[in-house]
Amino acid sequence: MLVRAFVAAELADVSDHRRPLSCVTGPTVSPPCHAGSVNEGVTKQVDVVDFLLSMVEIGEFAILEFVPADGSEVRPFSQAAREPDGSWYLEVVSHHYLSRFLWPLDMQALRRLGWHPPATQEDNWWRYAEHCEGSDEVAWILVEGLRQGRRCVGEGEFHVTFGKFPPHPDGGLPVPRPETGTAKAA
C-alpha cells in the first residue's frame, strides 16, 4: 500500500547555521539551526518531513520527491527505509537515474554531508543513520541531501510516498551493506 502526502516548500539556498548531529555514520553532519528567518523555510519543511517519517515503521519506506513550482516532470528524490535494528538506510538519486544535465548534481556537497557515491550503475548515493533519537535527524539528512546535493532550492513541493516491503524471504530484497560487503534483509 502506498500513501502520498504533499508538503509545500520554499527552500532557501543557505547552509551556514548548524548544530551538531550525533546519530549518523560517517563524517559528522550538522542540521541547520532552528532559529532565525534565513533557515525558517527549510526548518518548516524538515519539521513536516520529520512528522511524516515518524510514521515509518520497520520494514517500511518513504520516498521524498521534490516537485518544482514550474511543473517540471524532472523530480529529484531521496528515500528512507527502516531497518530491523531501528537504523535508517537512506538514498539520494544518482546521476544514473537523473542525469546531471537534467538536474544539477553537487557530488562534493553530498560527500561533505556524509553520503557515499554509487558503487555501480544500479546504485544511488547512500548512507546509514544509526542510533537516532528520532526521525528529525533523518528528515534533515534527506532534505539537505536534496537541497545541497541535487540543488532543490526555490519554490516547490515535497511529495512523500509511503510503502511497505514484502515480507522476507518470499519477497523484498536484501540491502547490501557496502562497508562490510554483507547483506541485510530489508
N, C-alpha and C positions, 0 to 999 in steps of 0.2 A: 504494500500500500504506500502510495506517495502522497504527501500533503505539501501544499505550497503556501508560503507566506510572503508578503511584499513589504519592503521597508524603503521608504523614501530616503534619498541620500543627496546631500550636497557636501562633498568631501573637499576639505581644504588640502592644498598641496604643501603641507607643513609637517616637519617631523623633528623639531628641535627640543621640545619639552618632554622629558622622560622620567620614569621612576623604575627601580629595579624589578625584575621578574625572576622568580626563583624556581619555577616549576618546569622549565623547558630544558631539553637536552641540547648539547652542542654549545656554541658560543652564547654568552649572556645576551639576552634580548630585553629591551625595555619598552613598555607601553607608554602612550602619551599621558601626560599629566591630566587629571580630570578637572582642572580649574582653568579659567580664562576663556576668552571668546575665540582665540585663534584655533583651538582644537575642539571647540564645542560641537561642531557638526560631526566630526569624527567620533567624539565621545558618545554622542547620541546613537550613532549607528552601532558602535561597539556594544553599548548597553542593550540595544534591541536584539542584536545577534546573540549576545550572551544569554538573554532570556530565552530565545528560541533554542539555542544549543543546550540549555539546561534540561530540555525535554528529551534529548537524545540519550537513549539507554544503551547498554552493552549489546552489540550485535546490530546496532542501527547506525545510520549515517545521515549527514546533512550536506547539501551542495549549496554553496553561496555563490550566486551568479550576479555580476554587475551588468545592469541594463542601462546604457546611456540614455539621457533625456532626448537625444536626437532620433531615437527609434532604431538605431543601428542593429542589425542582426548579428553583428560580431559581439560576443558576450564572454569576456574572461570569467573564469570561475575558480573557486577553491573548494575543497571538500574536507570533511572531518568524519572519522569513524571511531566509535568507542571500542576499545579492545577488552578482552575478558579480564585483564588485570586493572581496568579502570583508566588506563592511559588513553591517549588520543593519537591516531595516525592521521596526518594532515598532508594535503597536496595542494599545489597551485599549478594551474595549467601550464604546460611547457610549450616551447615553440614547435614541437612535433604535432600538436593538436590545434594550436592557434599561432600561426606564423607571426614572427616579429614584424613582418611587413604589413600585416593586417592590424596588429595592435602592439604597441611598444612593449618591449621586454627589457628590464634592467637587471641583468644577471648579478651585477655587483651588489645591488640593493638586496636582492634575495639572499646572497651569501652573507652579507652583513647582518641580516635578520635571522641567520641560523638555518636557512633552507639548504638542502643538499641538491645538487644538479641531477637531472635524469641520467641513469646509467645506460639505458637503451632507448630505442625509438618508441617503445611502448610505455615509457615511464613519464611521470610528471616531476616537477620539483617536489621534494618531500621532506618531512621532519616528524619527529615524535614530540609530544608534550606529555611528560610523565610527572606524577606526584603533584598534580594541580589541586589546589584547594577548591576551585570551582571552574566554571566554564568561561569566566570573564577573561582570563589569560588566553585561552584558546580562541575566543572571539577576536581579541586584539591581534593575535598572530595571523588569523585568516584575513581580517580586514586590512592589516598593514601589508601582508603579502600581496594583496590585490592593489592597494594604493601605491606602494612603493615599487614592488616588483613588476607589476603589469600596468602601472601608471593609470589606475582607475581613479581619476580625480574629476571634479566638476559635478554638475548635476546629473542625477540618475537614480536608479532604484536598485536595491539588492533584492533578488528573488531567492528565497530559501526553499529548497525542496528537501523533504524528509523521506527516508525509506528504511527498509529492514532487509538485512541479508538473509538469504535462505539458510536453513539450519545446516551445519556442517556435520557429517561428511557427505551427505547426499547432495548438498548444494553449497554455494559460497565458495570462495577461492581462498587458499592460504595467502596471507600477506607476507611477502619476504621481508626480513629484517636485514637490509643490506650491510649493516655494520658487523653482523655476525655470520651472514650467509645462510641462516636458518629461516624457516618459515613459521609463522604463527597463524592459527585459524582466525578468520575474521568473524 
